[in-house]
Amino acid sequence: MLPLTTEVGTGRGLRVSPAPALAPAAERSAAGRDRSYRFRLLAADASGLLAAATISLVAGTHIGFVTAPMVVVTFKLLQLYTAQPRPTVLDQVSRIALAIAAAGLVAGAVVGSSSTVGLMYATIATITVMCARATAFTFERRRLLTHPQRVLIAGTGAVAQEFADRLLRHPEYGMTPVGFIDQNPDPIDPDLDLPVLGGPSALSHVVLEFKVDRVVVDGDAIRDDDLLSALNVVTAARVEVAVLPSLSPHLSSAIAVEGVAGLTLLAYRPSSHRGAGWWAKRSLDVVVASALIVLGAPFFALVALAIKLDSSGPVLFSQLRIGRRGRAFRLFKFRSMVPDAELRLTEIALANEADGPFFKCTRDPRITRVGRFIRRTSIDELPQLLNVIRGEMSLVGPRPALPAEVAEFPDWFQHRLEVPPGLTGLWQVSGRFLLPFYEAARLDVYYVDHWSFGLDLKILARTPSVVLSGRGAR
């Protein structure tokens, strides 16, 4: 390959020598990182299974010691030792429970125990393994913050730069961008403060020089023959390579990869919002909302009294929102602002801190003293349980949008109206108003396309910690 003159950071020309083959150390680094990850998870599983086996031994059966090897093998088959960004036990609970239950039943037959004993052991082992894995994942997330993967982005288009921006704003994913490579780079957003490190022919050189762990390729850049050739080099050295589809700003990840006649297709397969799972969602809404209203009635009365003593005006505030399939409904909240708050909105319009159609003002003068507390703790949202019982909302779903917001939504974002809005949701447990509008919007679309009853349960499980932290509340 010929030397290449590139622009790096300061804008000065830099002569890059022909790309060398990657050193074996690069290969050992990538492979070693994966082995270390698998070993740490295996150690966590072993501790959880040992605890369950000890409990079963005290109960008079050695089924746990027979089951343990089967569980590890089944975990391997279910890819529970495969590295993934931001792993959580909630994402794996169904596979963990299935693997341990199956192994427990088989082991019970081997040692002559009843199926009841096998299932009892499986229940205990599921709990102990989940606790062990939760601890391991907590340390893993902390390790990723201090030892993130170094990511090189091939391409400088809008999608590539947005990807870099997200990595910079979300260090919890354990990846930090080192720069871009592109033969004909687009202007780089100065807020990113990332250099263009060369063109495709310099890829293997840059990977070695900057100790890159992963190369992420913009789908528009992969057509370059030089880039494809260089990617073969880094792939052979076991440096991870991922492709960022050029459609990613417009599609969620509800896609499946298909091979047809030697070509690769991305098949769009969103979830179905009907059937038994959807009826289970509605049943959970009615049961939980009804129980919370009955059990929480004394607390609601205290909140209402505090609101009345703090300021004049009604206890409840209602506002027109847009629900499923564009149907308008009246949303209820505990009043947290002065009675004429909506009339005074124009007074503070210039103080809006949010992008897109949302409005956010950290020091909104319209908020009352009690209102500031109930907003920070999300207590003001509790009257929406009435909307849930009436079928206008769900416990989990996208944020209920105002008519003016819906009017400004891009066409692809109208997709979120296919499900009812929720008291909590993927957007709410991922940062709420700390997220830019388009990132929050794509989380809503992701939820719609990937909806399942299990996903609702995971979001509900994450909600209390988010509410208690007050993170992203306004």
C-alpha positions as CSV (number, residue, x, y, z in Angstrom):
1,M,0.0,0.0,0.0
2,L,1.2,3.5,-0.7
3,P,1.9,6.1,2.0
4,L,-1.1,8.3,2.8
5,T,-1.2,11.9,3.9
6,T,-3.9,12.4,6.5
7,E,-5.3,15.1,8.8
8,V,-4.9,14.3,12.5
9,G,-6.5,16.4,15.3
10,T,-4.6,19.7,14.8
11,G,-5.1,19.7,11.1
12,R,-1.4,19.2,10.3
13,G,-0.4,16.8,7.5
14,L,0.9,13.5,8.7
15,R,2.8,10.9,6.6
16,V,1.6,7.4,7.4
17,S,3.9,4.5,6.5
18,P,2.6,1.4,4.8
19,A,0.5,-0.6,7.2
20,P,2.2,-3.4,9.0
21,A,0.7,-6.7,9.9
22,L,-0.8,-6.7,13.3
23,A,1.5,-7.9,16.1
24,P,0.6,-11.1,17.9
25,A,0.1,-8.9,21.1
26,A,-3.0,-7.4,19.5
27,E,-4.4,-10.8,19.0
28,R,-3.6,-11.9,22.5
29,S,-5.2,-8.7,23.9
30,A,-8.6,-9.3,22.2
31,A,-8.7,-13.1,22.8
32,G,-7.4,-12.7,26.3
33,R,-10.1,-10.1,27.2
34,D,-12.8,-12.6,26.1
35,R,-11.3,-15.4,28.0
36,S,-11.0,-13.3,31.2
37,Y,-14.7,-12.3,30.8
38,R,-15.8,-15.9,30.5
39,F,-13.6,-17.0,33.4
40,R,-15.1,-14.3,35.7
41,L,-18.6,-15.4,34.8
42,L,-17.7,-19.1,35.2
43,A,-16.3,-18.2,38.7
44,A,-19.6,-16.4,39.6
45,D,-21.7,-19.3,38.4
46,A,-19.5,-21.8,40.3
47,S,-20.0,-19.9,43.5
48,G,-23.8,-19.7,43.0
49,L,-24.0,-23.4,42.2
50,L,-21.8,-24.3,45.1
51,A,-24.0,-22.4,47.5
52,A,-27.1,-24.2,46.1
53,A,-25.4,-27.6,46.3
54,T,-24.4,-26.9,49.9
55,I,-28.0,-26.1,50.8
56,S,-29.3,-29.2,49.0
57,L,-26.7,-31.3,50.8
58,V,-27.9,-30.0,54.2
59,A,-31.4,-30.9,53.1
60,G,-30.2,-34.5,52.5
61,T,-29.6,-34.7,48.8
62,H,-26.4,-34.4,46.7
63,I,-28.4,-33.4,43.5
64,G,-26.6,-30.1,43.4
65,F,-23.2,-31.6,42.8
66,V,-24.5,-33.7,39.9
67,T,-26.4,-30.8,38.4
68,A,-23.6,-28.2,38.4
69,P,-21.6,-29.5,35.4
70,M,-24.8,-29.9,33.4
71,V,-25.7,-26.3,34.2
72,V,-22.4,-24.9,33.0
73,V,-22.6,-26.9,29.7
74,T,-26.2,-25.7,29.2
75,F,-25.1,-22.1,29.9
76,K,-22.4,-22.4,27.3
77,L,-25.0,-23.7,24.7
78,L,-27.3,-20.8,25.5
79,Q,-24.5,-18.3,25.0
80,L,-24.6,-17.1,28.6
81,Y,-20.8,-16.8,28.5
82,T,-20.7,-14.5,25.5
83,A,-19.6,-11.0,26.1
84,Q,-22.2,-8.3,25.7
85,P,-22.5,-4.5,26.4
86,R,-24.0,-3.6,29.8
87,P,-25.1,-7.2,30.8
88,T,-27.8,-7.5,33.4
89,V,-29.3,-10.6,35.1
90,L,-32.8,-9.4,34.1
91,D,-31.8,-9.9,30.4
92,Q,-30.8,-13.5,31.1
93,V,-33.2,-14.6,33.8
94,S,-35.4,-16.8,31.4
95,R,-32.3,-18.6,30.0
96,I,-30.8,-19.1,33.5
97,A,-34.0,-20.5,34.9
98,L,-34.6,-22.8,31.9
99,A,-31.1,-24.2,32.0
100,I,-31.1,-24.9,35.7
101,A,-34.6,-26.4,35.7
102,A,-33.8,-28.7,32.8
103,A,-30.5,-29.8,34.5
104,G,-32.2,-30.2,37.9
105,L,-34.9,-32.5,36.4
106,V,-32.3,-34.7,34.6
107,A,-30.0,-34.8,37.7
108,G,-33.0,-35.8,39.8
109,A,-33.7,-38.7,37.6
110,V,-30.0,-39.7,37.7
111,V,-29.7,-39.7,41.5
112,G,-33.2,-41.1,42.0
113,S,-34.8,-38.0,43.4
114,S,-38.3,-36.9,42.6
115,S,-39.1,-34.1,40.2
116,T,-40.3,-32.1,43.1
117,V,-36.8,-32.2,44.7
118,G,-35.3,-31.3,41.3
119,L,-37.5,-28.3,40.9
120,M,-36.9,-27.2,44.5
121,Y,-33.2,-27.3,43.9
122,A,-33.6,-25.5,40.6
123,T,-35.5,-22.7,42.4
124,I,-32.7,-22.3,45.0
125,A,-29.9,-22.5,42.4
126,T,-31.6,-20.0,40.1
127,I,-31.7,-17.5,43.0
128,T,-28.1,-18.1,44.1
129,V,-26.7,-18.0,40.5
130,M,-28.7,-14.8,39.7
131,C,-27.3,-13.2,42.8
132,A,-23.8,-14.3,41.9
133,R,-24.1,-13.0,38.4
134,A,-25.6,-9.8,39.5
135,T,-22.5,-9.2,41.6
136,A,-20.2,-10.2,38.8
137,F,-22.0,-7.8,36.4
138,T,-21.8,-5.0,38.8
139,F,-18.0,-5.4,39.0
140,E,-17.9,-5.9,35.2
141,R,-19.7,-2.6,34.6
142,R,-17.3,-0.8,36.9
143,R,-14.3,-2.5,35.1
144,L,-15.6,-1.3,31.8
145,L,-15.7,2.3,33.1
146,T,-12.0,2.1,34.0
147,H,-10.8,-0.1,31.2
148,P,-13.1,0.6,28.2
149,Q,-12.6,-0.9,24.8
150,R,-10.8,1.4,22.4
151,V,-13.0,1.9,19.3
152,L,-11.9,3.1,15.8
153,I,-14.8,4.2,13.6
154,A,-14.4,3.6,9.8
155,G,-16.4,6.4,8.1
156,T,-17.2,10.0,9.0
157,G,-20.9,10.2,7.8
158,A,-23.8,11.3,10.0
159,V,-24.4,7.8,11.4
160,A,-20.7,7.3,12.3
161,Q,-20.5,10.7,14.1
162,E,-23.7,10.1,16.0
163,F,-22.3,6.7,17.1
164,A,-19.2,8.4,18.3
165,D,-21.3,11.0,20.2
166,R,-23.3,8.3,21.9
167,L,-20.2,6.5,23.1
168,L,-18.8,9.7,24.5
169,R,-22.1,10.4,26.3
170,H,-22.5,6.9,27.6
171,P,-19.3,5.6,29.1
172,E,-21.3,2.9,30.8
173,Y,-21.2,0.9,27.5
174,G,-17.5,0.4,28.1
175,M,-16.3,1.8,24.8
176,T,-14.4,4.9,24.0
177,P,-13.8,6.2,20.5
178,V,-10.2,7.0,19.5
179,G,-11.0,8.6,16.1
180,F,-12.1,8.0,12.5
181,I,-10.6,6.7,9.3
182,D,-11.9,7.8,6.0
183,Q,-10.5,8.4,2.5
184,N,-12.6,11.5,1.9
185,P,-13.7,12.5,5.4
186,D,-16.7,14.7,6.0
187,P,-16.3,17.7,8.4
188,I,-16.1,16.4,12.0
189,D,-18.4,17.9,14.6
190,P,-16.0,20.0,16.7
191,D,-17.9,19.0,19.9
192,L,-16.6,15.4,19.4
193,D,-13.0,16.5,19.5
194,L,-11.9,13.3,17.6
195,P,-9.3,13.2,14.9
196,V,-9.3,11.6,11.5
197,L,-6.4,9.2,11.7
198,G,-6.0,8.1,8.1
199,G,-7.7,6.5,5.2
200,P,-8.6,2.8,4.6
201,S,-5.1,1.8,3.7
202,A,-3.8,3.0,7.1
203,L,-6.4,0.9,9.0
204,S,-4.1,-1.8,10.3
205,H,-1.4,0.7,11.1
206,V,-3.8,2.8,13.1
207,V,-5.2,-0.3,14.9
208,L,-1.7,-1.2,16.0
209,E,-0.6,2.4,16.9
210,F,-3.6,3.3,18.9
211,K,-4.1,-0.2,20.5
212,V,-7.6,-0.5,19.0
213,D,-9.9,-3.2,20.4
214,R,-12.8,-2.9,18.0
215,V,-13.4,-1.4,14.6
216,V,-16.9,-0.2,13.9
217,V,-17.7,0.4,10.2
218,D,-20.2,2.9,8.9
219,G,-22.4,1.0,6.4
220,D,-21.8,3.7,3.8
221,A,-18.0,3.3,4.1
222,I,-17.7,-0.5,3.7
223,R,-18.0,-0.3,-0.1
224,D,-14.4,0.8,-0.3
225,D,-12.2,-2.0,-1.6
226,D,-9.2,-0.8,0.4
227,L,-11.3,-0.9,3.5
228,L,-12.6,-4.4,2.9
229,S,-9.0,-5.6,2.3
230,A,-7.8,-3.9,5.5
231,L,-10.7,-5.3,7.5
232,N,-9.7,-8.8,6.5
233,V,-6.3,-8.1,8.1
234,V,-7.7,-6.9,11.4
235,T,-10.3,-9.6,11.5
236,A,-7.6,-12.3,11.1
237,A,-5.8,-10.7,14.1
238,R,-9.0,-11.1,16.1
239,V,-9.6,-7.4,16.5
240,E,-13.4,-7.2,16.7
241,V,-15.2,-5.7,13.7
242,A,-18.8,-4.5,13.7
243,V,-20.9,-2.9,11.0
244,L,-23.1,0.1,11.7
245,P,-26.0,-0.2,9.2
246,S,-26.7,3.1,7.3
247,L,-30.4,2.5,8.0
248,S,-29.9,2.6,11.8
249,P,-31.2,6.1,12.4
250,H,-34.6,5.1,10.9
251,L,-34.9,1.4,12.0
252,S,-34.8,0.0,15.4
253,S,-32.7,-3.2,16.0
254,A,-35.8,-5.4,15.4
255,I,-34.0,-7.0,12.5
256,A,-32.8,-10.4,11.6
257,V,-29.9,-11.2,9.3
258,E,-30.8,-13.4,6.3
259,G,-28.7,-14.9,3.6
260,V,-30.3,-15.0,0.1
261,A,-28.5,-16.0,-3.0
262,G,-25.2,-15.1,-1.5
263,L,-26.4,-11.6,-0.4
264,T,-27.2,-10.4,3.1
265,L,-30.6,-9.0,3.9
266,L,-31.7,-7.2,7.0
267,A,-35.3,-8.4,7.6
268,Y,-37.4,-6.0,9.7
269,R,-39.4,-8.0,12.2
270,P,-41.2,-5.9,14.8
271,S,-43.1,-7.5,17.7
272,S,-46.8,-8.2,17.5
273,H,-49.1,-6.3,19.9
274,R,-51.8,-8.8,20.3
275,G,-52.4,-12.3,21.5
276,A,-51.8,-13.9,25.0
277,G,-48.9,-11.7,25.8
278,W,-50.8,-8.5,25.2
279,W,-53.8,-9.8,27.3
280,A,-51.3,-10.6,30.1
281,K,-50.0,-7.0,29.9
282,R,-53.6,-5.6,30.2
283,S,-54.4,-7.9,33.0
284,L,-51.3,-6.9,34.9
285,D,-52.2,-3.2,34.3
286,V,-55.6,-3.6,35.9
287,V,-54.6,-5.7,38.8
288,V,-51.5,-3.7,39.8
289,A,-53.2,-0.3,39.2
290,S,-56.3,-1.2,41.2
291,A,-54.2,-2.6,44.1
292,L,-52.0,0.5,44.2
293,I,-55.0,2.8,44.3
294,V,-56.7,0.9,47.1
295,L,-53.5,0.4,49.2
296,G,-52.2,3.9,48.5
297,A,-55.4,5.8,49.2
298,P,-54.2,7.1,52.7
299,F,-50.9,8.3,51.1
300,F,-52.7,10.0,48.2
301,A,-54.9,11.8,50.8
302,L,-51.7,13.2,52.5
303,V,-50.3,14.3,49.2
304,A,-53.6,16.1,48.4
305,L,-53.5,17.8,51.8
306,A,-49.9,19.0,51.3
307,I,-50.8,20.4,47.9
308,K,-53.8,22.3,49.2
309,L,-51.8,23.7,52.2
310,D,-48.9,24.8,49.9
311,S,-50.9,26.7,47.3
312,S,-54.4,27.5,46.1
313,G,-56.0,25.6,43.2
314,P,-57.2,22.1,42.6
315,V,-55.3,19.0,43.8
316,L,-55.4,17.3,40.4
317,F,-54.1,18.6,37.1
318,S,-55.5,17.2,33.8
319,Q,-54.0,17.7,30.4
320,L,-54.8,16.5,26.9
321,R,-52.4,13.8,25.7
322,I,-52.2,11.5,22.7
323,G,-52.6,7.8,23.3
324,R,-52.6,4.6,21.2
325,R,-53.4,5.0,17.5
326,G,-53.6,8.8,17.9
327,R,-56.6,8.8,20.3
328,A,-56.7,11.8,22.7
329,F,-57.4,11.4,26.4
330,R,-57.2,13.4,29.6
331,L,-54.1,12.6,31.6
332,F,-54.2,13.1,35.4
333,K,-51.4,14.3,37.7
334,F,-51.1,15.7,41.2
335,R,-50.8,19.5,40.6
336,S,-47.1,20.5,41.0
337,M,-47.3,24.0,39.5
338,V,-49.3,27.2,40.1
339,P,-52.8,27.1,38.7
340,D,-52.1,29.4,35.7
341,A,-48.9,27.5,34.7
342,E,-49.9,26.8,31.1
343,L,-50.8,30.5,30.5
344,R,-47.3,31.5,31.8
345,L,-45.5,29.1,29.6
346,T,-44.7,31.8,27.0
347,E,-42.9,33.7,29.8
348,I,-40.2,31.0,30.1
349,A,-40.2,29.6,26.6
350,L,-36.6,30.9,26.0
351,A,-35.4,29.0,29.1
352,N,-36.2,25.6,27.5
353,E,-33.2,23.3,28.0
354,A,-34.5,20.3,26.0
355,D,-34.0,19.7,22.3
356,G,-36.8,18.5,19.9
357,P,-40.4,19.1,20.8
358,F,-40.0,18.6,24.6
359,F,-39.9,21.4,27.2
360,K,-37.6,21.3,30.2
361,C,-36.6,24.0,32.6
362,T,-34.5,23.0,35.6
363,R,-35.5,26.1,37.6
364,D,-39.0,26.5,36.4
365,P,-40.5,29.3,38.5
366,R,-44.1,27.9,38.1
367,I,-43.3,24.9,40.2
368,T,-44.5,25.0,43.8
369,R,-42.5,23.9,46.9
370,V,-44.5,20.7,47.3
371,G,-44.5,20.3,43.5
372,R,-40.7,20.3,43.3
373,F,-40.6,17.3,45.8
374,I,-43.4,15.3,44.2
375,R,-41.9,15.8,40.7
376,R,-38.4,14.8,41.8
377,T,-39.9,11.6,43.4
378,S,-42.4,11.0,40.6
379,I,-45.3,11.1,43.1
380,D,-47.1,13.5,40.8
381,E,-47.5,10.7,38.3
382,L,-49.5,8.4,40.6
383,P,-53.0,9.6,39.5
384,Q,-52.2,8.2,36.1
385,L,-53.1,4.9,37.7
386,L,-56.7,6.0,36.9
387,N,-55.7,6.3,33.2
388,V,-54.2,2.8,33.4
389,I,-57.5,1.3,34.7
390,R,-59.5,3.2,32.0
391,G,-57.3,1.6,29.3
392,E,-55.9,5.0,28.1
393,M,-52.4,4.1,29.4
394,S,-50.4,1.1,30.6
395,L,-48.0,0.6,33.4
396,V,-45.2,0.4,30.8
397,G,-45.0,2.2,27.5
398,P,-43.7,5.4,25.8
399,R,-44.0,8.7,27.4
400,P,-47.6,10.2,26.9
401,A,-47.1,13.0,24.4
402,L,-48.8,16.3,24.0
403,P,-50.7,17.1,20.8
404,A,-48.2,19.8,20.0
405,E,-45.3,17.4,20.4
406,V,-47.0,14.7,18.2
407,A,-47.5,17.4,15.5
408,E,-43.7,17.9,15.4
409,F,-42.8,14.2,15.5
410,P,-40.9,13.0,12.3
411,D,-42.8,10.3,10.3
412,W,-40.7,7.5,11.6
413,F,-41.5,8.4,15.2
414,Q,-45.2,8.2,14.7
415,H,-44.6,4.4,15.1
416,R,-44.6,4.9,18.9
417,L,-48.4,5.5,18.8
418,E,-49.0,1.8,18.1
419,V,-48.9,1.0,21.8
420,P,-50.5,2.9,24.8
421,P,-48.3,5.3,26.7
422,G,-47.0,4.3,30.0
423,L,-46.4,5.4,33.6
424,T,-42.8,4.1,33.1
425,G,-40.9,2.9,30.1
426,L,-37.6,2.2,28.5
427,W,-37.0,6.0,28.0
428,Q,-37.8,6.7,31.6
429,V,-35.5,4.1,33.1
430,S,-32.6,5.1,30.7
431,G,-32.2,8.7,31.8
432,R,-35.5,10.5,31.2
433,F,-34.8,14.2,30.4
434,L,-31.1,13.7,30.5
435,L,-31.3,12.1,27.1
436,P,-31.5,14.2,23.8
437,F,-34.8,14.0,22.1
438,Y,-33.8,11.8,19.2
439,E,-32.1,9.3,21.5
440,A,-35.2,9.1,23.7
441,A,-37.3,8.8,20.6
442,R,-35.4,5.8,19.4
443,L,-35.7,4.1,22.7
444,D,-39.5,4.5,22.4
445,V,-39.4,3.0,18.9
446,Y,-37.1,0.2,20.2
447,Y,-39.7,-0.6,22.9
448,V,-42.5,-0.8,20.3
449,D,-40.6,-3.0,18.0
450,H,-39.2,-5.3,20.7
451,W,-42.2,-5.4,23.0
452,S,-42.8,-8.5,25.1
453,F,-44.4,-9.2,28.4
454,G,-40.9,-10.1,29.7
455,L,-39.6,-6.7,28.6
456,D,-42.3,-5.0,30.6
457,L,-41.4,-6.9,33.7
458,K,-37.7,-5.9,33.3
459,I,-38.6,-2.2,33.0
460,L,-40.9,-2.4,36.0
461,A,-38.1,-4.0,38.0
462,R,-35.7,-1.2,37.1
463,T,-38.2,1.6,37.8
464,P,-37.9,1.8,41.6
465,S,-34.2,2.4,41.7
466,V,-34.5,5.1,39.0
467,V,-37.3,6.9,40.8
468,L,-35.4,6.8,44.1
469,S,-32.3,8.2,42.5
470,G,-34.3,11.1,41.0
471,R,-32.0,10.9,37.9
472,G,-33.3,12.7,34.9
473,A,-36.4,14.0,36.7
474,R,-37.5,17.6,36.0
